[in-house]
Amino acid sequence: MNRELIIDSSISEVNIALLEDKNLVELHKEKNNNNFAVGDVFLGKVKKIMPGLNAAFVDVGYEKDAFLHYLDLGPQIRTLNKFVRLALQGRGNLTSIDKINQEKDIEKSGKITQVLTSGQQIVLQIAKEPISTKGPRITTELSFPGRYLVLLPFSNKISISQKIKSKEERNRLRRLILSIKPENFGVIIRTVAENRKVAELDADLRNLAEKWEKINKKLPHLQAPQKVLSELDRTSVLLRDNLNESFNSIHINDPVLYEEAKALITKISPDKKDIVKLYKGRTPIFDHYGIEKQVRNSFGKTVTIKSGVYLIIEHTEALHVIDVNSGHRVNKDNSQEQNALTVNLESAAEIARQLRLRDMGGIIVIDFIDMHEAKNRRALFQKMKDEMSKDRAKHTILPPSKFGLVQITRQRVRPEMLVPVLEQCPVCSGTGEVKSSIILVDDIENNLNYLVHDQNEKDLTLGVHPYTEAYLKKGLKSIQVKWYLKYKQWIKVKAMKNYHLLQYQFFNGNNDEIKS
């Protein structure tokens, strides 16, 4: 598979497009002033304990307090609390992670009041960005992801990605990590660590351990709520998590970001540094690579697939609903069942792409075309699983129900990507309602009266739609003539072909627009 990353950097934001075989599959927009990104570490202050919810609301500096459930505390929350307390007291000699005696794990069915108190300062990590009216979702089970490993403070477990199938390789990686892992740290071994040398894993582990040391050094000088450590920006995260042998080019239009990306690639994968290229063309980078057109075709309520099949995508507060329609895709030589299977399989691929592209999360319900044969429903289910296997977000897919519905839950950690593809109507300004044509002339005359009598304007020209011009000039006793008799000056009426029916504009003698 040919994978490309196209990065469009502007003053206010960075737009990142991931292409697979020239097809847009992921689009990310990163605001340059985004203060709450998944993975950021904060020093927060517990504002309110909610025993009924077994949760707490924590002030992290956002307008809405962050939500922290008991199940998101992590088993070693007591050890973390002890570390924070010692660090804030400036007792740095006791906060080294290998010197802290670990407390007993909290019970899974415990109460939050046994662990946290109102006003307490805690170290936490953003697990989900603020979405809609909700504040950030947070966790105190800290994790620091790297290229090959994920580091977990106050844990001694070693976990290995299930995608690494070889038993010998799993044993090798476990032995390696055990030999280099610092005390009181847990490690998750990522899929890309397969067949990597110990030097690469050790370098990655050291970089992650340095992040923890930065927290240790900063805490004594902070007062909640305050950010302690920033996760990598979205560009760097995408490079770190997506970079593999199938990547063949990364195009960036910003020289500074180009140098940063090249330095990062050189660090994590030196053999790939030449794939980073600086785009110098005059055409906007997204237009040059055909991304802007794909964006316009891929967002909105209706998404059309090349064969004529189309999807209707609706969003509610509780879930997303996708309806599959065959359009004009009907093969006369096939049975209705076979046609339904063909349409559904084609739609499954596009739906999987849409979920990644829009970063849709939560509950997704898909209404496929009904199929009566069990083998066809199994084929659809397998196709959906195969297509969703490319998705890095955690997800669960249920088999089609007897009504032809497929239910998916997909991890949501940031707001859904929404790109407006419809422009506001210039006539109704998006309201769907326009002024009555009967009062148009009265409206024009009210403004004319003001300009002539109050502003003492001379040599006025009125620009209107050609139909309106004809109406104002019609007959010997036209409205234009009546204005001449009333205002003692000739008001020129000019047809403007680019105006909509109810639009008008006054101009002075210098042909300048008059704001009325």
VEXDREN-2710 file (C-alpha; in Angstrom, 1 decimal):
% VEXDREN-2710
k/r/px/py/pz
1/MET/0.0/0.0/0.0
2/ASN/1.3/3.5/-1.0
3/ARG/0.9/5.9/1.9
4/GLU/1.5/9.6/1.8
5/LEU/1.2/12.4/4.4
6/ILE/0.4/15.9/3.1
7/ILE/0.8/18.7/5.7
8/ASP/-0.7/22.2/5.1
9/SER/0.6/24.7/7.7
10/SER/-1.0/28.1/8.2
11/ILE/-0.8/30.8/10.8
12/SER/-3.8/29.6/12.8
13/GLU/-3.7/25.8/12.2
14/VAL/-2.0/22.8/10.7
15/ASN/-4.1/20.5/8.4
16/ILE/-2.8/17.0/8.0
17/ALA/-4.1/14.6/5.3
18/LEU/-3.2/10.9/5.2
19/LEU/-3.6/9.3/1.8
20/GLU/-3.6/5.5/1.1
21/ASP/-3.2/4.7/-2.6
22/LYS/-4.1/8.4/-3.3
23/ASN/-7.4/8.1/-1.4
24/LEU/-8.0/10.4/1.6
25/VAL/-8.5/8.3/4.7
26/GLU/-7.6/10.6/7.6
27/LEU/-7.9/14.4/8.0
28/HIS/-6.6/16.2/11.1
29/LYS/-6.9/19.9/12.0
30/GLU/-4.6/21.1/14.8
31/LYS/-5.2/24.6/16.1
32/ASN/-2.0/26.4/17.1
33/ASN/-3.6/27.5/20.3
34/ASN/-5.1/24.1/21.4
35/ASN/-4.5/23.9/25.1
36/PHE/-6.0/20.5/25.7
37/ALA/-4.6/17.6/23.6
38/VAL/-4.9/13.9/24.4
39/GLY/-1.8/12.9/26.3
40/ASP/-1.1/16.2/28.0
41/VAL/-0.2/16.0/31.7
42/PHE/-1.7/18.5/34.1
43/LEU/-1.6/19.4/37.8
44/GLY/-5.3/19.7/38.6
45/LYS/-7.3/20.5/41.7
46/VAL/-10.2/18.4/42.9
47/LYS/-13.2/20.7/43.0
48/LYS/-16.1/18.4/43.9
49/ILE/-16.5/14.7/44.9
50/MET/-19.7/13.1/43.6
51/PRO/-20.2/9.9/45.7
52/GLY/-23.4/9.0/43.7
53/LEU/-21.4/8.9/40.5
54/ASN/-18.3/7.5/42.2
55/ALA/-16.4/10.3/40.4
56/ALA/-14.9/13.7/40.9
57/PHE/-14.8/17.0/39.0
58/VAL/-11.3/18.4/38.6
59/ASP/-10.2/21.9/37.7
60/VAL/-7.6/21.7/34.9
61/GLY/-8.0/25.3/33.7
62/TYR/-10.8/24.7/31.3
63/GLU/-14.2/26.5/31.5
64/LYS/-15.8/23.2/32.4
65/ASP/-14.3/21.0/35.1
66/ALA/-12.8/17.7/33.9
67/PHE/-14.6/14.5/34.8
68/LEU/-12.6/11.7/36.6
69/HIS/-14.3/8.4/37.3
70/TYR/-13.1/6.0/40.0
71/LEU/-12.3/3.4/37.2
72/ASP/-10.0/5.9/35.6
73/LEU/-7.8/6.4/38.7
74/GLY/-5.6/3.4/38.0
75/PRO/-4.6/0.8/40.6
76/GLN/-1.6/2.8/41.9
77/ILE/-3.4/6.1/42.5
78/ARG/-2.3/6.1/46.2
79/THR/1.4/5.8/45.1
80/LEU/0.9/8.7/42.7
81/ASN/-0.8/10.8/45.4
82/LYS/2.2/10.2/47.6
83/PHE/4.6/11.2/44.9
84/VAL/2.6/14.4/44.2
85/ARG/2.5/15.3/47.9
86/LEU/6.2/14.9/48.3
87/ALA/7.1/16.7/45.1
88/LEU/4.9/19.7/45.9
89/GLN/6.6/19.9/49.3
90/GLY/10.0/20.1/47.5
91/ARG/11.2/16.9/48.9
92/GLY/12.9/15.9/45.6
93/ASN/15.3/13.5/47.2
94/LEU/12.3/11.2/48.1
95/THR/10.4/11.5/44.8
96/SER/12.7/9.4/42.6
97/ILE/10.4/6.7/41.3
98/ASP/12.8/3.8/42.3
99/LYS/12.9/5.1/45.9
100/ILE/9.2/5.3/46.4
101/ASN/7.6/2.3/48.1
102/GLN/4.5/1.4/46.2
103/GLU/1.2/1.4/48.0
104/LYS/-1.3/-1.4/47.8
105/ASP/-3.5/-1.4/44.7
106/ILE/-7.0/0.1/45.2
107/GLU/-10.0/-2.2/44.9
108/LYS/-11.9/-2.2/41.7
109/SER/-15.2/-1.9/43.5
110/GLY/-13.9/0.8/45.9
111/LYS/-15.2/4.3/46.5
112/ILE/-13.6/7.5/45.3
113/THR/-14.0/9.1/48.7
114/GLN/-11.5/6.6/50.0
115/VAL/-8.8/8.0/47.6
116/LEU/-9.5/11.7/46.8
117/THR/-10.6/14.7/48.9
118/SER/-12.0/18.0/47.8
119/GLY/-9.2/20.6/47.3
120/GLN/-6.5/18.0/46.7
121/GLN/-3.9/18.5/44.0
122/ILE/-3.4/15.6/41.6
123/VAL/-1.4/14.8/38.5
124/LEU/-3.6/13.7/35.7
125/GLN/-3.6/13.1/31.9
126/ILE/-6.1/14.2/29.2
127/ALA/-7.8/11.0/27.9
128/LYS/-10.5/12.8/25.8
129/GLU/-10.5/16.4/24.6
130/PRO/-13.4/18.7/25.4
131/ILE/-16.3/17.8/23.1
132/SER/-19.4/19.9/22.6
133/THR/-20.5/21.2/26.1
134/LYS/-18.5/18.6/28.0
135/GLY/-15.1/19.3/29.7
136/PRO/-12.1/17.0/29.2
137/ARG/-12.2/13.4/30.3
138/ILE/-9.1/12.6/32.4
139/THR/-7.2/9.7/33.9
140/THR/-4.6/9.4/36.7
141/GLU/-3.2/6.2/35.2
142/LEU/-0.4/8.0/33.3
143/SER/1.1/6.6/30.1
144/PHE/3.8/7.9/27.8
145/PRO/3.7/6.5/24.3
146/GLY/6.9/6.3/22.2
147/ARG/7.8/4.9/18.8
148/TYR/8.1/1.3/20.0
149/LEU/7.1/1.3/23.7
150/VAL/4.5/2.8/26.1
151/LEU/5.9/3.7/29.6
152/LEU/3.6/3.3/32.6
153/PRO/4.9/4.9/35.9
154/PHE/4.2/2.9/39.1
155/SER/3.6/-0.4/37.4
156/ASN/5.8/-3.4/36.9
157/LYS/3.8/-5.2/34.2
158/ILE/5.1/-5.9/30.7
159/SER/2.4/-6.2/28.0
160/ILE/3.0/-7.1/24.4
161/SER/0.8/-6.2/21.4
162/GLN/-1.5/-9.0/20.4
163/LYS/-0.6/-8.3/16.8
164/ILE/2.9/-9.8/17.4
165/LYS/2.0/-13.5/16.8
166/SER/5.4/-15.2/17.0
167/LYS/5.9/-16.8/20.4
168/GLU/9.8/-16.6/20.0
169/GLU/9.6/-12.9/19.2
170/ARG/7.3/-12.2/22.2
171/ASN/9.6/-14.1/24.5
172/ARG/12.6/-12.2/23.1
173/LEU/11.0/-8.8/23.6
174/ARG/9.9/-9.6/27.1
175/ARG/13.5/-10.6/28.1
176/LEU/14.9/-7.5/26.5
177/ILE/12.5/-5.1/28.2
178/LEU/13.1/-6.9/31.6
179/SER/16.8/-6.3/31.2
180/ILE/16.6/-2.6/30.5
181/LYS/13.3/-1.5/32.3
182/PRO/13.8/0.9/35.2
183/GLU/12.3/-0.1/38.6
184/ASN/8.6/0.8/39.2
185/PHE/7.9/1.3/35.5
186/GLY/5.6/-0.8/33.4
187/VAL/6.0/-1.2/29.7
188/ILE/3.6/-1.9/26.8
189/ILE/5.5/-3.2/23.7
190/ARG/3.9/-1.8/20.5
191/THR/3.5/-3.8/17.3
192/VAL/6.3/-1.8/15.5
193/ALA/8.8/-3.1/18.1
194/GLU/8.8/-6.5/16.4
195/ASN/12.3/-7.5/15.3
196/ARG/13.8/-4.3/16.6
197/LYS/17.3/-4.3/18.1
198/VAL/17.8/-3.7/21.8
199/ALA/19.6/-0.4/21.1
200/GLU/16.5/1.1/19.4
201/LEU/14.2/-0.1/22.2
202/ASP/16.6/1.2/24.9
203/ALA/16.8/4.6/23.2
204/ASP/13.0/4.9/23.1
205/LEU/12.7/3.8/26.7
206/ARG/15.2/6.4/27.8
207/ASN/13.4/9.2/26.0
208/LEU/10.2/8.2/27.7
209/ALA/11.8/8.0/31.1
210/GLU/13.1/11.6/30.6
211/LYS/9.5/12.8/30.3
212/TRP/8.8/11.5/33.8
213/GLU/11.9/13.2/35.1
214/LYS/10.7/16.5/33.6
215/ILE/7.5/16.1/35.6
216/ASN/9.5/15.4/38.7
217/LYS/11.5/18.6/38.3
218/LYS/8.6/20.9/37.4
219/LEU/6.1/19.9/40.1
220/PRO/7.7/21.8/43.0
221/HIS/7.3/25.1/41.1
222/LEU/3.7/24.7/40.0
223/GLN/0.3/25.6/41.4
224/ALA/-2.9/23.9/40.2
225/PRO/-4.4/24.1/37.6
226/GLN/-1.4/24.1/35.3
227/LYS/0.0/22.1/32.4
228/VAL/3.0/20.0/33.4
229/LEU/3.9/18.3/30.2
230/SER/2.7/18.6/26.6
231/GLU/2.2/15.6/24.3
232/LEU/3.7/15.8/20.9
233/ASP/1.8/17.9/18.4
234/ARG/-0.6/16.0/16.0
235/THR/2.0/16.1/13.2
236/SER/4.6/14.4/15.3
237/VAL/2.1/11.9/16.7
238/LEU/1.0/10.9/13.3
239/LEU/4.6/10.5/12.1
240/ARG/5.5/8.5/15.2
241/ASP/2.4/6.2/15.0
242/ASN/2.0/5.8/11.2
243/LEU/5.5/5.6/9.9
244/ASN/6.3/2.2/8.4
245/GLU/7.7/0.6/5.3
246/SER/4.7/1.5/3.2
247/PHE/5.2/5.3/3.7
248/ASN/6.9/6.7/0.7
249/SER/6.5/10.5/1.0
250/ILE/5.7/13.3/3.4
251/HIS/5.0/16.7/1.7
252/ILE/5.1/19.9/3.9
253/ASN/4.5/23.5/2.7
254/ASP/6.1/25.1/5.8
255/PRO/10.0/25.3/6.0
256/VAL/10.1/25.4/9.8
257/LEU/7.7/22.4/10.1
258/TYR/9.7/20.6/7.4
259/GLU/12.9/20.9/9.4
260/GLU/11.2/19.7/12.6
261/ALA/9.6/16.7/10.8
262/LYS/12.9/15.8/9.1
263/ALA/14.7/15.9/12.5
264/LEU/12.0/13.7/14.1
265/ILE/12.2/11.2/11.2
266/THR/16.0/11.2/11.4
267/LYS/15.7/10.4/15.1
268/ILE/13.1/7.6/14.9
269/SER/13.8/6.1/11.5
270/PRO/17.0/7.4/9.9
271/ASP/16.6/5.4/6.7
272/LYS/13.3/7.2/6.0
273/LYS/14.6/10.8/6.3
274/ASP/14.7/11.4/2.5
275/ILE/10.9/10.8/2.2
276/VAL/10.3/14.2/3.8
277/LYS/10.0/16.8/1.1
278/LEU/9.4/20.6/1.2
279/TYR/6.6/21.7/-1.2
280/LYS/7.4/25.0/-3.0
281/GLY/4.6/25.1/-5.6
282/ARG/2.4/28.2/-6.2
283/THR/-0.9/26.2/-6.0
284/PRO/-2.1/25.5/-2.5
285/ILE/-0.7/22.1/-1.4
286/PHE/-4.1/20.5/-0.8
287/ASP/-5.3/21.6/-4.3
288/HIS/-2.1/20.3/-5.9
289/TYR/-2.5/16.8/-4.5
290/GLY/-6.3/16.7/-5.1
291/ILE/-7.2/16.7/-1.4
292/GLU/-9.5/19.7/-1.4
293/LYS/-11.7/18.1/-4.0
294/GLN/-11.8/14.8/-2.0
295/VAL/-12.7/16.7/1.1
296/ARG/-15.6/18.4/-0.6
297/ASN/-16.9/15.1/-2.0
298/SER/-16.4/13.2/1.3
299/PHE/-18.1/15.4/3.9
300/GLY/-21.7/16.4/4.2
301/LYS/-25.0/14.6/4.8
302/THR/-24.9/12.7/1.5
303/VAL/-21.8/10.8/0.3
304/THR/-21.9/9.4/-3.2
305/ILE/-19.7/6.4/-4.2
306/LYS/-18.4/6.2/-7.8
307/SER/-20.7/3.3/-8.8
308/GLY/-23.8/5.4/-7.9
309/VAL/-24.3/3.9/-4.4
310/TYR/-24.7/6.6/-1.8
311/LEU/-24.7/7.0/2.0
312/ILE/-26.9/9.2/4.2
313/ILE/-25.0/10.1/7.4
314/GLU/-27.0/11.7/10.3
315/HIS/-25.6/12.8/13.6
316/THR/-27.4/13.0/16.9
317/GLU/-26.3/13.6/20.5
318/ALA/-26.5/9.9/21.3
319/LEU/-25.2/8.2/18.2
320/HIS/-24.4/8.3/14.4
321/VAL/-26.7/6.7/11.9
322/ILE/-25.6/5.7/8.4
323/ASP/-28.2/4.6/5.7
324/VAL/-27.0/2.6/2.7
325/ASN/-28.8/3.3/-0.6
326/SER/-28.2/1.5/-3.9
327/GLY/-29.0/4.5/-6.1
328/HIS/-28.9/3.3/-9.7
329/ARG/-26.5/0.5/-9.0
330/VAL/-28.6/-2.5/-10.2
331/ASN/-27.3/-5.4/-12.3
332/LYS/-30.2/-6.9/-14.2
333/ASP/-28.3/-10.2/-14.5
334/ASN/-28.1/-10.6/-10.8
335/SER/-30.8/-11.5/-8.3
336/GLN/-32.0/-9.0/-5.7
337/GLU/-30.0/-10.8/-3.0
338/GLN/-26.8/-10.6/-5.1
339/ASN/-27.3/-6.9/-5.9
340/ALA/-27.8/-6.2/-2.2
341/LEU/-24.6/-8.1/-1.3
342/THR/-22.6/-6.2/-3.9
343/VAL/-23.9/-2.8/-2.7
344/ASN/-23.3/-3.6/0.9
345/LEU/-19.8/-4.8/0.4
346/GLU/-18.9/-1.7/-1.6
347/SER/-20.6/0.5/1.1
348/ALA/-18.7/-1.2/3.9
349/ALA/-15.3/-0.1/2.5
350/GLU/-16.5/3.5/2.2
351/ILE/-18.1/3.5/5.7
352/ALA/-14.9/2.3/7.3
353/ARG/-13.1/5.2/5.4
354/GLN/-15.7/7.7/6.6
355/LEU/-15.3/6.7/10.2
356/ARG/-11.6/7.3/10.0
357/LEU/-11.9/10.5/7.9
358/ARG/-14.5/12.1/10.1
359/ASP/-13.1/10.6/13.3
360/MET/-16.6/9.5/14.3
361/GLY/-16.8/8.0/17.7
362/GLY/-19.3/6.6/20.2
363/ILE/-22.1/4.4/18.8
364/ILE/-22.6/4.1/15.1
365/VAL/-25.6/2.3/13.6
366/ILE/-25.5/1.3/9.9
367/ASP/-28.6/0.3/8.0
368/PHE/-27.4/-1.9/5.2
369/ILE/-29.8/-3.2/2.5
370/ASP/-31.6/-6.3/3.8
371/MET/-30.1/-9.7/2.9
372/HIS/-31.9/-13.0/3.6
373/GLU/-29.1/-15.5/3.3
374/ALA/-26.9/-16.1/6.3
375/LYS/-23.8/-16.6/4.3
376/ASN/-24.2/-13.1/2.8
377/ARG/-24.6/-11.5/6.2
378/ARG/-21.4/-13.3/7.3
379/ALA/-19.6/-12.1/4.2
380/LEU/-20.7/-8.5/5.0
381/PHE/-19.6/-8.9/8.7
382/GLN/-16.1/-10.2/7.6
383/LYS/-15.7/-7.4/5.0
384/MET/-16.6/-4.8/7.7
385/LYS/-14.0/-6.3/10.1
386/ASP/-11.3/-6.4/7.4
387/GLU/-11.9/-2.8/6.4
388/MET/-12.0/-1.6/10.1
389/SER/-8.7/-3.5/10.8
390/LYS/-6.9/-0.5/9.2
391/ASP/-8.4/1.8/11.9
392/ARG/-6.0/2.6/14.8
393/ALA/-8.9/3.7/17.1
394/LYS/-10.3/1.0/19.4
395/HIS/-13.6/-0.4/18.1
396/THR/-16.1/-3.2/18.4
397/ILE/-18.3/-4.5/15.6
398/LEU/-21.4/-6.6/16.1
399/PRO/-22.7/-9.0/13.4
400/PRO/-25.7/-7.8/11.3
401/SER/-29.0/-8.1/13.1
402/LYS/-32.1/-9.7/11.5
403/PHE/-33.1/-6.2/10.5
404/GLY/-29.8/-5.7/8.6
405/LEU/-28.4/-3.3/11.2
406/VAL/-24.7/-3.3/12.1
407/GLN/-23.7/-1.7/15.3
408/ILE/-20.2/-0.3/15.9
409/THR/-18.7/1.4/18.9
410/ARG/-15.5/3.4/18.2
411/GLN/-13.2/5.2/20.6
412/ARG/-13.7/8.9/20.6
413/VAL/-11.0/11.1/22.2
414/ARG/-11.4/14.4/20.3
415/PRO/-14.3/16.2/18.6
416/GLU/-15.5/14.8/15.3
417/MET/-14.0/16.3/12.2
418/LEU/-16.6/18.4/10.5
419/VAL/-15.9/20.2/7.2
420/PRO/-18.7/22.5/5.9
421/VAL/-19.4/21.7/2.2
422/LEU/-22.4/23.9/1.7
423/GLU/-22.3/27.6/1.4
424/GLN/-24.7/30.0/3.0
425/CYS/-27.5/31.2/0.7
426/PRO/-27.0/34.9/-0.1
427/VAL/-30.7/35.5/-0.3
428/CYS/-32.0/34.1/3.0
429/SER/-28.6/34.1/4.9
430/GLY/-29.2/30.5/5.9
431/THR/-32.6/31.0/7.4
432/GLY/-34.7/29.5/4.6
433/GLU/-36.9/32.6/4.6
434/VAL/-36.8/35.7/2.4
435/LYS/-38.5/39.1/2.6
436/SER/-41.8/39.5/0.9
437/SER/-41.3/40.9/-2.6
438/ILE/-44.3/43.2/-1.9
439/ILE/-42.3/45.3/0.6
440/LEU/-39.1/45.4/-1.5
441/VAL/-39.9/48.7/-3.1
442/ASP/-41.0/50.2/0.3
443/ASP/-37.6/49.1/1.7
444/ILE/-35.7/50.7/-1.2
445/GLU/-37.7/53.9/-0.8
446/ASN/-37.1/54.1/2.9
447/ASN/-33.4/54.0/2.3
448/LEU/-33.7/56.4/-0.6
449/ASN/-35.6/58.9/1.6
450/TYR/-32.8/58.7/4.2
451/LEU/-30.0/59.2/1.7
452/VAL/-31.6/62.2/-0.1
453/HIS/-33.1/64.1/2.9
454/ASP/-30.8/63.2/5.8
455/GLN/-27.5/62.6/4.0
456/ASN/-28.1/65.1/1.2
457/GLU/-26.7/62.6/-1.4
458/LYS/-26.7/63.7/-5.0
459/ASP/-26.3/61.8/-8.3
460/LEU/-27.5/58.4/-6.8
461/THR/-27.5/55.1/-8.7
462/LEU/-29.6/52.2/-7.6
463/GLY/-28.2/48.7/-8.5
464/VAL/-30.9/45.9/-8.6
465/HIS/-31.6/42.6/-10.2
466/PRO/-32.7/42.9/-13.9
467/TYR/-36.3/41.9/-13.1
468/THR/-36.5/44.6/-10.4
469/GLU/-35.0/47.1/-12.8
470/ALA/-37.8/46.4/-15.3
471/TYR/-40.4/46.7/-12.7
472/LEU/-39.1/50.1/-11.5
473/LYS/-39.0/51.5/-15.0
474/LYS/-42.2/50.1/-16.3
475/GLY/-44.7/52.6/-17.9
476/LEU/-44.9/56.3/-18.4
477/LYS/-45.7/56.8/-14.7
478/SER/-43.1/54.4/-13.5
479/ILE/-41.8/54.2/-9.9
480/GLN/-38.5/55.8/-11.2
481/VAL/-40.5/58.8/-12.5
482/LYS/-42.4/59.1/-9.2
483/TRP/-39.1/59.3/-7.4
484/TYR/-38.0/62.1/-9.7
485/LEU/-41.1/64.1/-8.9
486/LYS/-40.8/63.4/-5.2
487/TYR/-37.1/64.0/-4.6
488/LYS/-36.4/66.5/-7.4
489/GLN/-33.5/64.5/-8.7
490/TRP/-33.2/61.7/-11.2
491/ILE/-32.4/58.3/-9.5
492/LYS/-30.5/56.1/-12.0
493/VAL/-31.6/52.5/-11.9
494/LYS/-29.0/50.0/-13.1
495/ALA/-29.5/46.2/-13.8
496/MET/-26.9/44.0/-12.0
497/LYS/-26.9/40.5/-13.4
498/ASN/-25.0/39.0/-10.5
499/TYR/-27.5/40.3/-7.9
500/HIS/-30.2/37.9/-6.5
501/LEU/-33.9/38.9/-6.9
502/LEU/-34.2/40.9/-3.7
503/GLN/-30.8/42.4/-3.5
504/TYR/-30.1/46.1/-4.1
505/GLN/-27.3/48.6/-3.5
506/PHE/-27.0/52.4/-3.7
507/PHE/-23.9/54.0/-5.3
508/ASN/-22.8/57.7/-5.2
509/GLY/-21.5/59.9/-8.0
510/ASN/-18.0/58.3/-7.7
511/ASN/-19.6/54.8/-8.1
512/ASP/-18.7/53.9/-4.5
513/GLU/-21.1/51.7/-2.5
514/ILE/-23.2/53.6/0.1
515/LYS/-23.6/51.6/3.3
516/SER/-27.3/51.9/4.2
END
